[in-house]
Amino acid sequence: MKRLIFPALLLAALLYAAPLAADTVEFTDGTRMDNCFVRDEGVRYLIWENWADVGSTKMKIVPRSQVKSWKKIRNDKWDEHPKLPDLSVTFIEMNPKLAGLHGLINYDDPTGRMIPKGAKTMIDVGERGWMHPEEIVKNLKLKYEPGETITLTAHAKNVGFDTAKPFEFIWLIDGKQISSGKCAKALKEMEETVFSIKWKWEEGFHTATFKIKTDQPEIANINNEATDPLWGLTFSLVVSNGKAKAWHQVRSAVGTFSFEDYYRWHVDLMNVLFANSIWPSAPEGIKARVRLDRIVYTDGDPAEAQASLVQPDGIRYDQGNWTWTDTEEEMRSGKFQLPSKDWYTGTEWSLPHELGHQLGIADWYWIDYGGTDYHTWQDNGEPITHFELHPNQMMHWHGPNIYGEVDANYLNETWDKPRGYFADYYFAIPKENYIKVVDVNGDPVPHARVEMYQRGTLIDPAGSPIVDQGVIYFPVIEDGNFEIPCSRTPVIIGMTDKNGMMHLPNRPVSPVKTLNGYERRPNPFGNMNVMGNRGELLTKITKESRPAWFMLEIYDFNVAWFRGQKDKFIYTLKTPFGGTESPLAPIRVKAEYVRTADNQIDKDHVKITWEAAPAARELQYLDNVIGYKVYRRIGSMTLNDRPWFPVATLGPNNRECIIDLKQYPEDTYWYSGTNRFAVSSIGMLSKESELIEALPVLPTVR
């Protein structure tokens, strides 16, 4: 009689053969996959193609761009408990630990400066500390020395529902085995054991792997090994034993019944996103990495357990922490709440965002601005608003996004520094900055008036205006209150030169330097605060009484600096104005909804009409009109937020155009859906006239 030998995971699947609802994936090439199980990792999907593969390393890796849509279906069968063990490498701890600075960077200075302060081992150097923080922390252990002995301790836990038999294991450094051994002990359900090894520290980007080797059937094998970047910034997690046990009752997106596996995956996921955060100034992505160094379990209050991580010297020895707090009812009753099934079978996208804060990255959505009642659009009175210019990044949206260009460079430049500082990358601003104002054809707009209103400021009535290269700026009140909208009166006033250029004054600051090497020098934004409130200049450009509004945000200045423009940066603002070579602009431009055959308003279509301007000069080729362009703009945001986009190009004899309102760029129209329309004339060499806006402005139809 022949013996049938089943792979361990296939045997596990046969032991648990109840019917199970599964996912469906539609691909961009028109094909689909049914009865599969999907994990979303942002830049890619990991797909178990059948139930037998769930929890295994046998996954199909599909780039996000190849998936049109997918539908997750997980019924109660997903959470049923197989009578099998499941060995998991939950984390690898490293000792000695390096000091972190969380809770030890003081921001009480009214000008927004920061300084290390508050630990017994820190040295008070007085005023020198603002510019020489390294003298304050010189007694702290902030790095390892070559040849220093490091202890690596792997934590292995049985997160299954039956006793795990003894197993073998191996240690690897950079993928090469350096040690092996055997665990002679059988691990009961939720029992943990540890294995340690010594290693001499080496500079560079090295990895350590602990791998369990076993032939016994298990619920999963995806958790049988863990590989950590030894240069990675360390996270600690704090959770109550009760909450960890509650997670043991459900199968997460990782395919296991384990709190540790689910959240270790999210730490590893950050590294996947780091590697894929590729930008012009970060062509190889982010070289920084993170690692799960410790999980602290408690039978008491997790908040108290977190506080106890601070050692007697006042230092917490990690570079970031996340703590799952319990409600009073949970602690009293011992019944711990879990998130919904949809949550734990998916990706907790809020966590890579929140852990980004632990690394010192601020919320870019602080740059979003809802406007005021004193800076409004002239045509309908709506507040002039702003939405961060690059919102599709991790630290703006909680969602499947990579980290933005500024964040990528910040982590690349500070991967070996202690965490605790917050958003000091705002100080990375070029030495000299200019705006260049151009017309609809990209030609300079000379002698235009420029007024800049800064968010987070009030003009100091006791201050006197200062002139810098012909540009006037006004002192602002420095009282630490940055939570105010754009100033009512301009902070900066100037005029463009014959080339459409205007120098942005370097306003005085209270100097400060961080351990990361960023120094706040005089700059157009003045004393920046760490939340970025002052990182916006609402800019009004006026030509011949016609205004155009823009928002200069600090993000673009930071990007310029990281791309190598450390000495000079020119910020180009494209206006709807015409120039000296523009043809005559159309006149009497109007917008109205189209009427149906029964005289009802068709809110999906708008008719734009206009007239040609009367000839000003006979046979003048600069005045010759060879066609018209029709434009549309949506929302209440500024012109560099949501610029005019063309919807039609027509011949010289056309005087009307029907616009389908259902067709528009797939962008974010956050504050308003107001529709605006404009028409320009096209002259020789495709030079355009100024854009003449249609009246009335039409309300949202979305």
PESUL-V881088 format. One line per field, one symbol per residue. psi: psi as a letter, one per 30 degrees, with the letter a starting at -180 (. if undefined). Layout:
# PESUL-V881088
psi->???
This chain:
# PESUL-V881088
psi->kkkkjkleeeeeeefigkkkkllkkklfgfllklhlkkkjgdflkkkkfleffkflgikkjkkeffkellkkjjaffegkjkilljkkjeljkkkllkklgkggjkgfkfggllkkkfkefkkjgbfffefifffegffkjfllkkfkkkkkjkjkkjgaglkkllllllkkkhgkkfllakjfkkklkgklllkllkkkkklaillkkkkkjkfkklelgfgflkkkjfgkkkkkkkkkeeeeeeffflkaffglikeeeefeeeeeeeeeeefgiklefifgakflllkjfkkkkkfbkeeeeeeffklfggkkilglkkkjlkleeeeefgjkkllleeefgakiffefeefeeffgklkffffkkfalgfjlkfeggkkklkkkfifilegekjaillkleeeeeeeefgfglkleljhffffiklekklkjklafgglkjlhkkkkkkkkglkkjfflkkkkjhfkklkklkigfjfhlakkelkekkaklafggkkkkkjklljkkklffgkkjlklffbjklffgeggkjjkjkkjhfklkkljkkfeeeeeeefgfhfekkkjkjjlgllafgklklllhklklkkklegglkjgfkkkklllkkkkekkgjfffkkgalkklkkkagllffdilkkkfkkllffkglkkkjffjlkiajieflgkkkllklkkakggklllkjkkklkklkg.
